[in-house]
Amino acid sequence: MDLQYALELVGTYFFAISGALAVQDREHDLFGAGFTGFITAIGGGSLRDLLLGAYPLVWIGNVNFLYAIFAGLITTFLFSSAVAKLRKTFFLFDTLGIAFFTILGVEKSLLLGFRPEIAAIMGMFSAVMGGVIRDTLTNVMPILFRKEIYASACLAGAVLYLTLDYFGLQRNFNLLSSIALIILIRLIAVRFKLSLPTLN
């Protein structure tokens, strides 16, 4: 198991938790929470693969991704009372999820022969669309359309990865550095309430 594959499984696990946590206090039963977690985990990657023409979809072609989703859901259900007390838990798992999926989306696009510009967009798309679907299902404004620095953090991480790759740095270093940048940007933006300028 190489680092990229391991991170993709971990990212899927975190996104499943993020989706399941999103329905807390919304009177959803376990099936509703599980469905939301499942869709959150596969949504961005599935749409990315459809746009890139990559078949079968990653979670269909490799059953380990289903196991990662189930592990995330089981973790949420078993420790729901504990995570409910942690206000920052949802933010934590969502941030980890988008960080992993951004870089994995970039790598997959490059491996399929697409240009770096397309790879950067597909990386961002992989990361944010699961959250957009999650927020739509839970009837809240998608985080993508709020003032938070979200998609732009993913794009910055994607650009860093492509830059490091261009200069021939070691692949695992590129992966970890770019993931760390996305997490750092999100943490700083939330801590200091930073946002991008609006049209007004």
C-alpha positions in Angstrom: 0.0 0.0 0.0 1.6 3.3 -1.1 1.1 6.6 0.6 -1.3 7.9 -2.0 -3.6 4.9 -1.6 -3.5 5.1 2.1 -4.3 8.8 2.2 -7.3 8.2 -0.1 -8.7 5.6 2.2 -8.1 7.9 5.2 -9.7 10.8 3.3 -12.8 8.7 2.6 -13.0 7.7 6.2 -12.9 11.3 7.4 -15.4 12.5 4.9 -17.8 9.7 6.0 -17.5 11.0 9.5 -18.0 14.6 8.4 -21.2 13.7 6.5 -22.6 11.7 9.4 -21.8 14.4 11.9 -23.6 17.0 9.7 -27.0 15.6 10.6 -26.7 15.8 14.3 -29.6 17.6 16.0 -31.6 17.3 12.8 -33.9 14.4 13.8 -32.3 12.0 11.3 -32.3 8.3 12.1 -29.2 6.2 11.7 -30.0 5.4 8.1 -30.2 9.1 7.3 -26.9 9.8 9.0 -25.3 6.8 7.2 -26.6 7.9 3.8 -25.4 11.4 4.2 -22.0 10.1 5.3 -21.8 7.8 2.4 -22.8 10.4 -0.2 -20.3 12.9 1.3 -17.5 10.4 1.1 -18.1 9.3 -2.5 -19.6 12.5 -4.0 -16.6 14.6 -5.0 -14.5 11.6 -6.2 -17.4 10.1 -8.2 -18.1 13.4 -10.0 -14.4 13.9 -10.6 -14.1 10.4 -12.2 -17.2 11.0 -14.3 -15.8 14.2 -15.7 -12.4 12.6 -16.3 -13.9 9.5 -17.9 -12.2 7.3 -15.3 -14.2 4.0 -14.9 -15.1 2.1 -12.9 -15.6 4.8 -10.2 -13.1 4.4 -7.5 -15.4 3.1 -4.8 -17.0 0.6 -7.3 -13.6 -0.7 -8.5 -12.1 -1.1 -5.0 -14.2 -2.4 -2.2 -11.7 -1.1 0.4 -13.3 2.3 0.0 -16.6 1.0 1.0 -14.9 -0.5 4.1 -13.4 2.9 4.8 -16.8 4.5 4.6 -18.4 1.9 6.9 -15.5 2.3 9.4 -16.2 6.1 9.4 -19.9 5.6 10.0 -19.4 3.0 12.7 -16.9 5.3 14.4 -19.5 8.1 14.4 -22.3 5.9 15.7 -20.3 4.3 18.5 -18.8 7.6 19.7 -21.6 10.0 18.8 -22.1 11.2 22.4 -18.4 12.0 22.7 -18.1 13.8 19.4 -21.3 15.7 20.1 -19.4 17.5 22.9 -16.7 18.6 20.6 -17.8 21.7 18.7 -14.8 21.6 16.5 -15.0 18.0 15.5 -17.0 18.6 12.3 -14.6 21.3 11.2 -11.6 19.0 11.9 -12.9 16.0 9.9 -14.1 18.2 7.1 -10.7 19.9 6.9 -8.8 16.6 6.8 -11.2 15.3 4.2 -10.7 18.2 1.7 -7.0 18.3 2.3 -6.6 14.6 1.3 -9.0 14.7 -1.6 -7.6 17.8 -3.2 -4.2 16.3 -3.7 -5.5 12.9 -4.6 -7.7 14.5 -7.3 -4.6 16.3 -8.6 -2.6 13.1 -8.7 -5.3 11.1 -10.5 -5.8 13.8 -13.1 -2.1 13.9 -13.9 -1.9 10.1 -14.0 -4.7 10.1 -16.6 -2.6 12.5 -18.8 -4.5 15.8 -18.1 -2.7 19.1 -18.0 -1.7 20.6 -14.7 -4.3 23.4 -15.0 -7.0 20.7 -15.3 -5.5 18.7 -12.5 -5.6 21.7 -10.1 -9.3 22.3 -10.9 -10.2 18.6 -10.6 -8.3 18.4 -7.2 -10.4 21.3 -5.9 -13.5 19.8 -7.4 -12.9 16.4 -5.8 -12.5 18.1 -2.4 -15.5 20.5 -2.3 -18.3 18.7 -4.1 -18.8 16.1 -1.4 -19.3 18.9 1.0 -21.6 20.7 -1.3 -23.8 17.6 -1.7 -23.7 17.1 2.1 -24.8 20.7 2.8 -27.5 20.4 0.2 -28.9 17.2 1.7 -28.9 18.8 5.2 -30.7 21.9 3.9 -28.0 24.4 4.7 -26.2 26.9 2.4 -23.2 25.0 0.9 -20.0 26.0 2.5 -18.6 26.7 -0.9 -20.9 29.7 -1.2 -20.2 31.2 2.2 -17.5 33.7 3.0 -15.2 31.1 4.5 -11.8 30.3 2.8 -12.6 26.8 1.6 -12.2 26.1 -2.1 -9.4 28.6 -2.4 -7.4 26.7 0.3 -7.8 23.5 -1.8 -6.7 25.4 -4.9 -3.6 26.7 -3.1 -2.7 23.2 -2.0 -3.1 21.9 -5.5 -0.9 24.6 -7.0 1.8 23.9 -4.4 1.7 20.2 -5.3 2.0 20.9 -9.0 4.9 23.4 -8.3 6.8 20.9 -6.2 6.2 18.2 -8.8 7.4 20.4 -11.6 10.7 20.9 -9.8 11.1 17.1 -9.3 10.8 16.8 -5.5 10.0 13.5 -3.9 6.4 12.5 -4.3 5.6 11.7 -0.7 7.1 15.0 0.3 4.9 16.8 -2.2 1.8 15.0 -0.9 2.4 15.7 2.8 3.5 19.3 2.2 0.4 20.2 0.1 -2.0 18.5 2.5 -0.4 20.4 5.4 -0.7 23.7 3.5 -4.5 23.2 3.0 -5.0 22.3 6.7 -2.9 25.3 7.8 -4.8 27.8 5.6 -8.1 26.5 6.9 -7.0 26.7 10.5 -5.6 30.2 10.2 -8.7 31.4 8.2 -11.1 30.1 10.8 -9.0 31.2 13.8 -8.7 34.8 12.6 -12.1 34.9 10.7 -10.4 35.6 7.3 -12.4 35.6 4.1 -11.9 36.6 0.5 -13.3 39.9 -0.8 -17.0 40.0 -1.8 -18.5 41.5 -4.9 -20.1 44.3 -2.9 
